[in-house]
Amino acid sequence: MQRFLDKLPFSVIVSMNFEPPISERKTDELIQMANFPDDWNPLAVEQAKNELAIRNVSPEYQNKKVSVWKRYKEKKKIVTNKRKATERYYWDDFIFRLDEVIIEMLFDWDMKKDGYIKKHQQRKYTFAVIGLLVVVVYVFLKLKE
C-alpha cells in the first residue's frame, strides 16, 4: 500500500475525493474499508485508517466487529450451501420454464461442484430416462419395419 502511495504525487493524494467523503462515513463502513482492503480503492483505505485514528476507534473494537462479520458471513455461506444442495427441479419448471431448464441441464456441467446436489441427480436421471426412451423408440421403429 505504501509503495502505491509513494508513486503518486502528493497533490494527487491530497486532492483524492470520494463520494461520500471518508470523514462523513459511518464508523462501521470505515472499519470495513480498513480491514477488507481488497474491496476498496487503496487511497480510500488509507484515508479510512486515518479517520479511524482520528475518531479513536481502537484496534480491539475493530477486531471484534470484523470477527462478528466473518462469523455472520460464514453462517450465511453455510445456509446458502444447504439451500443449494436441496434445490431441485419441480414439474412446473418443465412447463413454465422449459427453455431455461433445458439450457441449464445441457450446458451447466458444474452443478455438483457448485453445490446443486439434488439438481445434479435429477439431471442424471432425466438424461437416463431420455436415453432409455430413445432406445425404446428406436427398437420399436426397427421392429415395426
Secondary structure, 3 states (H helix, E strand, C coil): CHHHHHHCCHHHHHHCCCCCCHHHCCHHHHHHHHHCHHHCCHHHHHHHHHHHHHCCCCHHHHHHHHHHHHHHHHHHHHHHHHHHHHCCCCCCHHHHCHHHHHHHHHHCCCCCCCCCHHHHHHHHHHHHHHHHHHHHHHHHHHHHC
